[in-house]
Amino acid sequence: MSLTSLKLRTKIGLIVALMSLPIVILGWLYVSKSEEGVARARKEASGVTYSVAVWETIRGLANSALDDTATPATVLSTVPDLVSLGHEHDTAFGTEDAARAFNDALASYDWPRSHVPFDARLPQSVNFGLNLMAAVSNGAGIAVDTEVDHNYLGQALMSRIPRVLWYRVAITGKIREMSRAASVSVADLGLLKSQIALFQEASGGALDVLQVAKSHSADGRVEALSGQISAFAEAVPNFVREAETVTLAFEKAATPGNVDISGFMEATKAQAKASQALWHGGAETLTAMLGDYVASLRSALFTTFGVVLAAVIIALAASIFFSLQITRGVGRMIGYMQRITKGDYEFEVDGTDRKDEIGTIAGAVSVFRENGRQVAELTANYKGQADAIRLSQSVLELALDGTITDANDIFCRIFGYTIDEIRGKPAAMFADAAARESAEYKLMWEGLQRGEHVVGQYKRIGKGGREVWLEVSFNPIKGLDGKPFKIVQIATDITARRLQAADFEGQIAAISKAQGISEFSLDGKVLDANENFLNTLGYTLAEIKGQHHSIFVDPTYRTSVDYRMFWEKLGRGEYDTNQYKRIGKGGREVWIQASYNPILDMNGKPFKVVEYATDVTEQVRSAEALQAAVRESKEVIEAARGNDLTRRVPLDGKTGEIANLCEGINTLLDTMSTVVADMMEAATTISNAVAEISSGTTDLSQRTEQQASNLEETAASMEEMAATVKQNADNAQQANQLAASARGTATDGGEVVGKAVDAMSRIETSSQKISDIISVIDEIAFQTNLLALNAAVEAARAGDAGKGFAVVASEVRSLAQRSSGAAKDIKALIVESGAQVKDGVKLVNDAGTALTEIVGSIKKVADIVSDIAAASREQSAGVEEINKAVTQMDEMTQQNSALVEENASATRMLQEQAEAMHGRMSAFRLAEAVRAARTAIGDRLEARSVTKTPSRPAQPKKVAVAGGRNAQRLQSELHAAFESDADWKEF
């Protein structure tokens, strides 16, 4: 799945996730760093506590030795328990050996119950104590902490002031020893003088470090030690003066015992008291500073955690908010975040002054960038402070022939030896074979033996063949005769510095390969430039060296106040970093991401400016192209929001992701235009179809209404027919009764033959009546036949629904034909009977014979009349059933008509909605091709709207009439309607 297939909210969610991840990582790193700082500060505080105990112990040794009767228990208010402190801290600090040596020395004095003699063991015991203090300081990191606020104070307390104590004890012990000796040698006097000089140097160094600590103390707590520092500073020259006075007295006195050292001893006690007050006050201040430092680190830890948590919450909230809209600054914000994740903080975030969502994102990115840069600067500051305090010194004392006479603990630690392993051996043991045999090495020692001072950096070999680099100062110590009698080597381990220098040189070389570097004087003139810088701007070094930086900037900017303030800012030592437009050779515009870095001299004043630059011309042009594409996209989207779908984003000159984004917007608009056109066409098609359905439904409704009307008339006719048929049935019943009566009369005719002549007239009358009845029956048969024909026609028109009715009509027609045949037979008999009656007079004699025939004929007539009566009853029942069926058909037709009306109403509503949808879609402006299609659809819609409704089909001719018409009129209409039917002509 490609990135372009993801939704924007997903992309923004990924971006915010990337924004949140560095915040969490940096916060976690900072929290871890803060936790380490808290642990380190607590370790330092424990080291201070341990060091205070060691210092008190050393003070107890020295004060007990100065007082010929006092014991450490009487000198000290509280005797420190070094054994318990050692069990608690020696393993953590790595001070087991130093603590063991010092505790053994104390045990040799029956500490603290016995008096400590001021003999040769005392300096060594004090040295063991100072070594333990130095080891505690190193193990706890007191003097090498990266916090400037208490670093210098810790260095003064743990290194400088103890060194002053050491030299004071050594000087005091030497003077006491010399005052008790029978004579004083020149070597002793020289050693005493060198110790006094070292004391002065150590005291001055301690005061210098304390002054630096005061200047770096932000809260002024070190300043509060000014009284103790002043007292210490005043005690130092007094002690030195008294020591020098005693030394001069020893030189002049024939007997050392006659020299008065009481003034010196008073100065010693005063200096010890000042040192004690300063050291204890400093220790209390250092402990308080470390406690506050721990509290500040914990506060910063919780603050950082809250900031990180708040930043993550803000980022998550922003992902939900940003995913709801399309913003043109998303790509730019992604670029900023990518640069931040790569550790690049030297840029300005655009859009922070905006009030929309991008402004919020830009603000968050700016804060995130600033936090990241502050973390990076803080890390760099810590590293710089760590580098600044990695200095260490070592001291080695040599005879003129190069034999080692003494070395301090720092030297031994550097080379991995103990003092016993190297004392009495030549210094050449630390040089490799090639250096020992070199002419330079021999010349150096010849110069040292002549008293020449030598300074340099040398490679030496430590224990186990380990290579060590030293910054060395060889100092020949001269006697009273001006000739050197020993050499003191003061050295600093620069092995790490040499490796670091090599690393820095490699890094600078790597930066020079990757970036453009140029150097300028403070007035802006080009001093130097590397190949990358020259290639970026198209110049050679000869063309720009000595030229002013203004040749690289636009003429308008060159004369501006901002440009002048830019160089004034650099001249003040403030660096500047940003994205700059520069003018290359030939007027070519070049964009660089650069930082201008003032380089400070030893006094902290700038003396030149170094520029580190990266060519970002392509990135700037890409950003401008992205901005243009976003602007064009916004215009097209705004037009689409205004229902104008004809606009498209131009693709000329666009490539890559920008082209894909613009093409995606165009494709979206094309799809939307097609969808709108398709909806318009669909709406028109639906409207047309609904109009046709509506027209057909209207026609169906009209035909249904007409059919209902016809059926209603048919039902009325059937009611009249039912009444007529019932009347015929009644008449047939009467005829049946008459026939029965006639049969009875014929049966009795044999008895009343004699009365036949008299009854002839009555017979003629009865025959006439029978003739009339037969005429009525004939008329009923004819009308029934017509009714059956009409029912058959209506059944044929009704289709499948009238099939059952057609069968009934067929049966009725058959019955009518039979009735008609019977009526003809009866009529023929009546005519014959009438003829016989007319001839009755003539045939009266034949009455007997004819009577039999008459009786048979009358029986036949009675049977026929009986059949007619039965058929009439059946006909009446059938007509009743037909009447019921027609009535039910009328009700169903009325219901169908109502349903058709509802269908027509729903169809008209659907047509109105389709036309409304078409009207809403017509609000969009479409492209030419889609607009042409829409126009064609609109033409079809308009043509259909003006088309007339098709004419209704011709109504069928009514063959049934409404109620109120009599049977005679119905008969005439049916006769006229079916005159041409051959099947009915016989009626």
ABEGO torsion letter per residue (X at the ends): XBAAABBAAAAAAAAAAAAAAAAAAAAAAAAAAAAAAAAAAAAAAAAAAAAAAAAAAAAAAAAAAABAABBAAAABABBBBAAAAAAAAAAAAGAAAAAAAAAAAAAAAGOAABBBBBBAAAAAAAAAAAAAAAAAAAAAGAAABABAAAAAAAAAAAAAAAAAAAAAAAAAAAAAAAAABABBBAAAAAAAAAAAAAAAAAAAAAAAAAAAAAAABAAGAAAAAAAAAAAAAAAAAAAAAAAAAAAAAAAABABAAABBAAAAAAAAAAAAAAAAAAAAAAAAAAAAAAAAAAAAAAAAAAAAAAAAAAAAAAAAAAAAAAAABBBAAAAAAAAAAAAAAAGBABBBBBGAABABAAAAAAAAAAAAAAAAAAAAAAAAAAAAAAAAAABBBBBBBBBAAGBBABBBAAAAAAAGBBAAAABGBBAAAABBAAAAABAAAAAAAAAAAAGBBBBEBBBBBBBGGBBBBBBBBBBBBBBAAGBBABBBBBBBBAAAAAAAAAAAAAAAAAAAAABBBBBBBAAGBBABBBAAAAAAAGBBAAAABGBBAAAABBAAAAABAAAAAAAAAAAAGBBBBBBBBBBBBGGBBBBBBBBBBBBBBAAGBBABBBBBBBBAAAAAAAAAAAAAAAAAAAAAAAAAAAGBAABBBBABGBBEAAAAAAAAAAAAAAAAAAAAAAAAAAAAAAAAAAAAAAAAAAAAAAAAAAAAAAAAAAAAAAAAAAAAAAAAAAAAAAAAAAAAAAAAAAAAAAAAAAAAAAAAAAAAAAAAAAAAAAAAAAAAAAAAAAAAAAAAAAAAAAEAAAAAAAAAAAAAAAAAAAAAAAAAAAAAAAAAAAAAAAAAAAAAAAAAAAAAAAAAAAAAAAAAAAAAAAAAAAAAAAAAAAAAAAAAAAAAAAAAAAAAAAAAAAAAAAAAAAAAAAAAAAABBBBAAAAAAAAAAAAAAAAAAABBBBBBBBBBBBABBBBGBBAAAAAAAAAAAAAABAAAAAX
